[in-house]
């Protein structure tokens, strides 16, 4: 029986090529897009799943109190981990990670290298985390002083095909470290992206004191609970622990964050160890887009199958007369729909292989088409495909199997008004989903344009930011600054402790105004030299800039407009404000500028002079000629190497750094665009097929109307208006849904464009035009037919 069903399905596919193409193409696109999105979603949901003890590993998160508002920090006091493990039997293991500076500098011979993805780690690191070692012993790799573990990329880069074990690397031109292990490259869905691990520097006096200091921060602390312990019950011990080891005035507290929650649960955590912070909202969006696409493809099949049932009447009638039971007809039609879905699955697997490199670029992932990557979701896709086949075919099967053979063979066959109404509902549903995607695309695109074009209060273009990574360079920065400026391709140079769009943490201070007896005001702090305002084209709204006189400028500060307002300074010039424990004179007010991403409101900011008590200079900012970028970089590298022999030059373009703030938002916008294009294409395929069947059904009516004098235009309006009205109804339904969804998305930005009628009308107009274009070929072709020929059809 099944063999017979298979033969019939193949014959129907071959006999109805256009119908089969529309169904298979729609389902293939739907399954392909769903497969790719599921790859992304499952990879995100599986963050840190490579660690066997992941359900028992917790990160210690410090809780601070800033003016009654809680703040969360991923770093703790260095003694926290070992003390927890000593005091409580529920905690079996711990591991701490440290970073002493933004990157690690090392050399082999005369060749210098630098790496930001590094940690100093306890010897217990590989007991807690299951990063795989391909060379070396994980039990002893970090147990000795001056030990280093590198990943496969660094092993290949430094030593080629040689065995790296036992080789020496000189750290910071001072200490020789021995390579004791090579680990596999960290999985892309690990919150710890580490390429170099070194043992803790116990031989250094500073670290021996530092690791026992409860008043210091800097340790990323992880603990592992015993199998029988309850982390929830353990939380009751935290207040006692805090009281025992911290002074009451320190106002310190902490909580334990599960390893499983780190990727999606760390948006509010500062100074944290994760390489990227996931956003669950985007996971829900991508799942929704995948479901939209599958729904639209299923709706296509249901619409076309019910419409086409009129043309399979004789087949159904003959089968019923020959004794076929209703359940047998249902099985036959379900078999056909499932077979078509399986063909679509096979085609989509090939399409996934073809599109995966482009998808990797779109999502910033590195998926490989192999059994390990795709095999994880193949069983799920096969199940989904079966469900799609059954859902797509169930209604047509029920409708066609209930037709009476007597009526069929008399030629008076109809699927009833219910089928027509359902087809209309399904078309409206398709285009509602499509219009929602179009509106999402327009809104996301407008928001990205707004971000790109909004004035930040400074000019981020043509700025090369060079890191200062050496104390010797800081001592001789003036000479280096002058050498940078000697190039005709570098027009201006400045130094600062931080730059707008800083990817490191900004210095935080407390302000207090003599005019205001209220509590201290929390503020960010950046050290500028006298050239920074000019280089960044910032506006001084009141007062004067720094003069370059170190003695005077060190006692002066600039503040932004937000700080003036927050401090309640009516006439700020000449006023003294208290910054932590010192008093400084306000000599100028800088127009507010965005020193953080546009996701955040502009906060109070103090600009101190470069020679200040809070933060040393860390960057050169070079304004370069955009027509000679390579020459400007070459000159900057030459100057750097002549002043800093210990570290390689580290630089970036400021505009590119700002782009990183919106990487997730742009990714979502791109997926909206592609998703909208594909959903509307699938919907139009179905609309084209549906129009073909409806016109075929009304062929005689078209002929009669032409004989009675109807023009081509009249016939076009008659046949197209039904589809246009359905799309307009879909547009009305889509407006409130899309407004709610996109307004919620825009709330992620402190600075956002406001949606208006324009975005919605544009989406509606696009949908109507696309719908008209989809059916116009078939409608015009039918309207142009010779009525003599059309009236012969019966």
N, C-alpha and C positions, 0 to 999 in steps of 0.2 A: 504493500500500500504506500509506504513512504517513498519507495522507488518511483511509483507512479506519480505521486505528488511532486517529486523532484523534476520529473520529465515535463509535467504540465507547467511548472514554474519556469523552467528554461525556455519552453516554447513561448510562453506569454512574454518573457523578457525580450526574446528575439523578435516576436511579432509586433510588439509595441515599443519600438526603439526610443521614441521621444519620451514617452511616459516612463520607461525604465531609466533613461538617462537622467531625467529630472529627479526621480526618487533616489537613485544611487548617488548622484552628484551631491544632492542635499544632505543625505545621511553621511556620506564620506567626509564632507566638510565639517559637519557637526561633530562626528566622532573624532576627527583629526584635531580640531581645536580643543575639544573636551580632553583628549589624551594629553596634549601639550600643557594645558592648564592644570590638569591633575598631576602631571609630573612636578610642576612648580609647587602646587599646594602640598603634595605629599612630602616633597623635599623640605619645605618650610615646617610642616608639622612634625617632621622626624628630627628636628634639631637636637643634637647631643644624644641621639639614640644609640650611638656606637659604644657608649660606656655601660658596662654590665651592671654597675651599681647605681645607675642614674636615678632610680627611684629612692635611693638613700643618700644621695649627695645633695648638700645644701650649701648655698653661698651665704656668708654673713654680711648683712647690709646694715650699715650704721644709720641711725635716725637722728637728725639734728633739728633744732628749733630756732627758726629765724623770725623773731617778732610774732610768735604765736602760730607760724605756718611751718608745717613739717617739711623737712628736706631729707632726701635719701642719698646715701653715698655708698659706692661699691667698694670703697677702701676702709680698712679698719686699723686699729692699733696693731703693731706687729706681734705683741704677746697674746692676742686674743685666741688664735687657733690652738697653740700648744697648751694654753691654760684651760680652755674648754675641754680638750682631750684628757687632761690630767684630772680635772675636778669632777668630771661626769662620766660614769661608766657607760652611759648610753652612746657616747661618741667613741667610736673605735679608731678612727683615723682622721688625719687632717693634712692639708697641704696648703702652703702659701706661695703666692707669686708676687714678685716685685718688679718694678721698672724704675731704674735710676736714670731718668732722662728720657727724651722722646725716642731716641734710637741708640743702638749699640754700634760702636766703631771698632773695627778690628782689621788686622793686616796679616798677609802672608808674604814675607820678604818685603819688597818695596811697593806691593800692590795693596791699595786701601779699599775697604768695603764698609758698608753701613746697612743696617737692617732695623726697621721699626717693629716688626712682628717678633719680638723677643721677650723672654722673661727670665729673671733669676728665680729659681724654684727650689723648694725643699726636696730632700732625697726621696720623700714619700710621693712625689708627683705621679709616678707610674703605678703606684699602688692604688691611687684614687681614680686616675683617668686612664682609659684604655687606648691611648695612642699607640699604634703598633711600631715596634722597632724592627727594622730589617737587618740591622747589624748591631751587635752589642748586647749586653745583659741588662734588661729593664730593672732588675733588682739592685744593681750596683752602679748604674750609669751616672747617677748624680750623687753618689754617696761620698765621694772624695772631693777635697778642695780642688778648685781650678779644673773642673770637669765640664765638658760641653757636649750637648747633643744637637745635631743639625738635621734638617730634613733632606729628602732626596734631591730636591732642586739645588740646594746649596752644596751638597756633596758632589753632584755632577758638575756644577759651575766651578767649584774650587779645585777638584781633584780628578775630574774626568772619569776614567774607568779604574783609577787606582783605588785601593782600599783606604778609606779615610781614617780608620781606627788607629789611634796612637799618634796621629799627626798633630802638630802644634799650631795654634793660632794665637797671635798677640793681641790682647784686648787693650784698647786705649793707649797703645804704645808703651805699655807698662807690664802687664801680667801675661804670662804664657799659660794658655789653657789647652788641655789635651782632649781631643775628640774621643769620646767613649761610647758613642752610639749614633746611629742614623735612623731616623724615624720616617715613616711614610708621611707624605704631604698631608696636612690636616684636611679632613673632609670639608667640603664647602659648607655643609650644614652643621659645623661646630661653632659654638659661640666663642671658643678660644681659637683664634687663628695665630698659631705659633710656628715659627720657622727655626728659631734658635732657642735652646734652653741651656742655662748655665747653672752650676751649683752656687749656693749662697756664698757671698764673700766673707766668711767668718774670719779670715786672716786680717781684715781691715778693722782698725779700731773703731771707725765711725759705725760700722754695722753691729759690732758687739754691743755698743751702747744703744744703738737705734732699735734693735730687736727686742729690747726689754723695756722700752719707753712707752708707757700707757698714754702719754700725752701727744704722741706722734701718730700720723696716719701713713698710708702707703702700701699696706698689705692687702692683696686680694686673698681672702681667707675662705677655704672650703673645708667642710667637715663631712664625715661619713658616719651615719647612724648604724648601730648594730641592727641585725635583721629583726630582732624582737622589740626594738625600741620604737616609741611613737613620737615623731617630731612635734605633733600637735600638743601632746602632754608635756613634752620637754619645754615648750614655750613658757610654761609657768615658772621655770627656773631663771629666766632671763633677768627679771627685776632684782633678784638676790645677787646674781653675778655682777650686774652693773653697780649695785650698792657696795659690793665688796671691793671692787678694783678701781672705781672711778670716784673722784671727788664730787660731792653734790652740786657744786657750782658749775661743773663741767657740762651738766645737762646732756649727758650722753645716754643713748639707748640703741638697741639693734633688734633686728628680726632675722629669721632664717628663710631664705628664698630657695625653693626647690630648683634643682638643675633643670627640670622639665619646664619651669616657668620663666627661665631667664630670657629666652629669645623674644617672647611676646610680652613679658611682664616687666620690662626694664626701661620703659619710656621716661619715667620720672626719676630714674637713678642716675646720679652724676658720678664722675670719676670711676666709671665702671670698666669691667674687663672685657666685655663682649665687643667683637669687631663691628657688628651691625645690630641695630635694634629692629626687630620685626614688628609689623603692624597687622593685627588680626583683621582690621577692617578691610584691608586689601585682599586678604585670603577669602573673606566672605564675598567681596566683589568679584574675584576671579571664579569662585565656585558658581556665583549667580550667572556670570557670562557664559560659562560652560553649559549650565542647565538651560539658559535661554536658547543657545544654539541647538541643543538636542531637541528641545520642545518645538522649535520652529521647523526642524527637519521632520519630526514626527507628525506635526500638523500638516505639512505638505503631503505626506504619504496618505494620511486619513482623508484629506480633501480630495486628492486625485483618485484614490481608490473608490470612494463613494460615488464620485462623479462618473468614473469609468464603469461602475457596476451596470449602468444602463446598457453598455455595449457588450456586456458579458451575459445578457439575459438568456439568449438561446442556449448557451453552454450550461447555465444553471438549471434552466427548465429541462433540458435533456437529461441531465444528471439526476434530477429529482424524479422524472418519469421512469428512469431506469432503476430506481429504487434507492438512490443515495439518501442517507439520513442527514438530518440537519447538522448533527455533531460532526459527520464526516466532511461536510462542506466547510464548517468552521475550521476544522483541522487543516483542510486544504488551503484555505485563504491565509490562515496563520502561518502555515509552512512557507507559503510564497513570501509573506512579509518578512519572516525570519531569514529566509534564504537571501533576500535582497539586502537585509541588514548585515548578514555575514559577508556578502560580497563587499559591502561598504567598509566593513571592518578590515578586510584583507587589503583593500586599496588604501585605507587610512594608515595602515602600518607602514606601507611604502612611502606615503606622503609625509609621515612623521620623520622617517629617516632622512628624507630630502630637506625638510624644513628645520630640523633640529639645530643646525649651526646658526640660522637666522634667529631662532627662538632664544638661543643662548646669548646672542648679542642684545636682544630685546630685554631679557630678564637678568642679565649679568650673572648667569649661571654657567656651568661647564658640563652639561649633560652629554653623555656618550651613548650612542645607539648600540646597546649590547644587552645581553640577557640579564645582567645585574641591574641596569637602569630601567629598561623597558619591561623586563620580566616581572618586576615588582607590581606593575599595574596591568599586565596582560590579562591575568585571570579576572580582575575587576572589570576591565573593558569588555571581555567576552561575556560576562554576566550582564553588564549594562546593555550590550548589543542585543542579547536575547530579550531583555526587558523592552528595549526599543522596538524590536521586531514584533513582540506580542502586543505592546500598547498601540503601535501604529496600525496593526492589522485587526485588532479586536472589534472595533466598531464596524469597519467595512464587512468583516466576516459575519457579524450578527445581522447587519442590514440585508446583505445579499442572500444569506442562507434562509431567511424567513419569507422570501418572495414565493408566491404561489405559482406552481407550474402552469396551471390553466390560464392565468392572466398573462404569464410570460409568453406562452406560445400563441396567444391571441394577438400579441403585440401591444397590449394595454398594460405596460409595466412601468411602475413608478416607485421610487424609494420613499415617497411621501414628503410632506411638508417639513417633517422633523429633520430629515437629512439636509434639505436646502437650508433650513435655519441653522443647523449645526455647522455647515460649511461656511456660512456667513460669520458665525461666532468665531470659528477657527481662524478665518482670514483677519478678523478684527484683532484677535489675540496675537497673531503673528506680527501684525504691523504695530500694535501697541508696544510689544517688546522691542521691535526694531526702532521705533521712534524714541523710546526711552534711551536706547543706545546712542542714537544720533544726538539727542540733547546732551547726554553725558559727554560725548566727544566734543561738542561745541563749547560746553561750559569748561571742561578741563583745558581745552586749547586756549580759551580766553583767559583763564587764570594763569596759565604758563606765560602767555604773552604779557599779561599784567605784571607778573614777577620780573620778566626780562626787561620791560620798558619802564617800570616804575623807578622814579629817582630814589636812590638809596641815601642821598645826602652827600655822596662822594662819587668819584669816577673810578671804577674798578678796572677799566680797560688799559691795556699796554703797561701793566705793572708786573714786574718780575720780583718775587719775594725770595730772598736768599737767607737761609738759616745761619745763625751764628752758633757754632757747636764747639767753640774752643775758648777757654779763658784768656789765652794769649791774644786772640782776635779782639776780644772785648777791650783789652788794655790798649790795643793799637787801632781801634775802629776808625779814628779820624783819618789816619794815613790810608787805610783801606778804602774808606769812603771817597777820599780824594782820587785814588787810583781808579775806582769805578767811574768817576765823573770825567776822566780823561778821554773816554771813548766818545767819538762823535755820534755813536748810535745810542748812547745813554744820556738823556737830557737832564734828569734830576735824580738825586739820591737822598734818602732819609733813613734814620734808624728809629726803632721802637721796640718796646717789650712785647707787644702783640699787634696784630693788624685786624682791620674789619673783616669779618668772615672767619675769625680764628677757629681752627680745628682743635687746638689745645684748650685747656680750661683757662678762663679769664680770672685774673686776680680779683678777690673780693675784699672790700673794706667797709667800715661803718662810718657814716658821716653824721655830724651834729652841727647845727647852726646856732650861733650865739643869740639869734633872734627868736629861737624856738626852743622851748624847754621840753619838748616831747622826746620820746625815745629815739635812739639812734636810727638812722636810715641806712638800709643796706644798699650798696652800690658796687658796680664794677669799676676797675681801675686799669688804665693803660698808660705806660710811659712813652711820651713822644719827644722827639727833638724839635728844634725850631723850624725844620723844613717839612715836617709831615703834613701840615695843613695844606701847604702849597702842592706837594707831590700828589696828594689825594684829592685836591681841589675841594676842600671842605670850606664852609662859610663861617666866618667869625661874625656873629651878630652884634656883639658888644665887646668893648675893651680891646686888648692887644694880645699878640702872640708872644711866645717865648722869644727872648732876645739872643740867646746863645751864651749869655753870661752865667756860668755854672753856679757861682755863689748865690746870685739873686734868684735865678730860675728854679733852683732846688727848693726854694721856699714858696714858690708860686704854683698855682694850678689853674687849669681851665675846666669848666663844667659844661655839660650839655643842658639844653633847655628843660628837659624832663627833671634833671636834678635841681635846677633852680625852682621849679614849681613844687617839687616834692619837699624841698627844704623851706619853702615859704619865704624866699628871699625876694623882696620887692625891688631892691636896688643892690644887686649882688657885687658890683665892682668895688674892690677895696675891702670887702668883708672878709673876715677870717672864719674858716670852717675847721672843725676838728675832724681829722681823719685818723681813725684808731686812737693813738695816743699823742698825736702831734697836731699843731695848728699850722694852716697854710692859707695864704692870701689868694683870693679869687681875682685874677687879672683879666679874665675874658670869658665870654659865653659862646660856645660853639653850637651852631644850628644842629638840631637832632639829626643823627644819621644812623642807619641800621648797621650796628656792629655785630649783630647776630642775624640768623635767617629770618625771612618774612613770616615764618610760623610764629615768631615771638614778637610781643610788643616791645617798643623801645624802652629800655630801663634807664634809671639814673646812671650817669657815667662821669668819672673824674679823669681828666687827662693831666697827669703829672709830668714833670720834666724827665728826660731820659736818665739823669743822675738823681735817682730817688731812693727812698728807704724801703720801698715795697717790692720792686721787681726790676731786675737788670734787663738790659737790652738783649733782644733775641733775634732780630731780623734787620736786614737791609731791604729797603723798598726801592727798586730801580725803575724809573720811567724810561721806556725804550721807544725807539723809532719803529713803528709797526712794519715799515718796509725792509728792515734789516734785523729781523728777530734772531736768526742764527748767528750773525756777527756779534750781536749784543750778548748772547749766551756764551759764545766763545770767549769774549773779553772778560765777562764776569767769572768764568771758570779759570782763566789764566790768572786773574787777580787773586781769586780765592786760593788757588794752589800755591801762590807765592807767599801768602800770609799764613796759611793753615796747612802744614805738612802732614798733620795727623789724621784728618778726616776728609773724605771726598765731598765735593760740593753737593749741597742739597737745596733745590729750588723748586718753585712752582709758579704758575701764572695765576694771579688772584682771581680773574674771571672764571677760570676753570674750577678753582676751589669753591666758588659760590655755586657753581653748577651741581656740586656734590650734595648740597643741602636739599635739592629737589629731585634727586635721582629716583626715589620711590614714587613721587608724584608724577614725574614724566613717564615712568614705566607704566603707571596706571593709565595715564592719558593715551599713551601709544596703544595699549591693549584695548582701551575704549574705542579708539579709531579703527583698529583692525577688526575688533569684534563687531562694531557697527557695520562696517563694510561687508563682512561675511554674513551677518544675520540678515541684512537687507537684500543681499544677493540670493540667499537661500529662499527668503520670502518671495522675491521676484520670480525665481524659478517656478515656485509653486503657483504664483499668480498667472504666469504665462501658460502653464499647463492647464490650470483651471479655466482660463479664458478660452483655450483651444477646445476643451470639451463642451463648455457652455455654448460656444458659437456653433460647434458641430451639431448640437442638439437643436439650435434655433435656425438652422440653415433654411428651412422652408419658410419660416416667418420672415427672414431677411429678403428672400425672393419676392414674397407677396408685397412687402412694404416698398420694394423698388418698383414693382409693376404699378403700384398705386401712386408713385411719384416721389417717394422719399429720396433725398439726396444722400451723397456719401457722408457729408457732415452730419446730417440728421441721424443716420445709422450709427456713426461713430459716437455721438453723444448718447444715443439710446443704449448702446452696448457697454460703453466705458463708464457711464455715470454710476452704475451699481458698485463697481470697484472703488471709484473715487469716494462715494458716500461712505463706504466701509472704512476706507483709510482715514477720512475726516473724523469718523466716530472713534477710531483708534487714537487719533491725535488728541481728541477731547479727554479720553480716558488717561492717556499718557502724561498729560500736563501736571496734574497734582502729584502723581507718583514720582515723576522725574524731578519735580521741584523739591519735594521732601528729601529725596536721596542726595541730590547734588548740593542742596543747602547744607545738609549735614556734613558732606565732604568738604565744602568750603570753610566750614567752621574750624578746620584744622589749621587755617591760616589766620594770623592776626591781621594781615593786610590782604584783602580780597576784593575782587571786583563784584559788583552787585548784579545778579541776574535780572533780566527784564523781559519784556514781551518779545524783543528782537530774537533772542536765542530760541524761544519756543516757536515763533512764527517761521523762522528759518527752517527749523527741523520739520515742521508740518508741510511747508512748501516743498522741501526736498523729497519728503515721503510721497506726496501727491504726484510730483513730476516723475519720480521713479516708477510709481505704480502705473501712470499713464503710458510711460515708455515701455513698460513690461508687457502691456496688453495691446499697445497700438498696432504692432505688426499684424497680429492675428485679427484685430478688429478691422483695420483698413483693408486687409486682404479679403475678409468676408464681405465688406461693404462694396468692394469693387467687382465681386463675382457677377457673372452674367445671370440674370434672373431665370432665363430659360434653363440653364444648367441646374440652378439651385432648386427649381420646382420639380425637377425630375427625381430628386432624392426622396426616398421614402424607406 
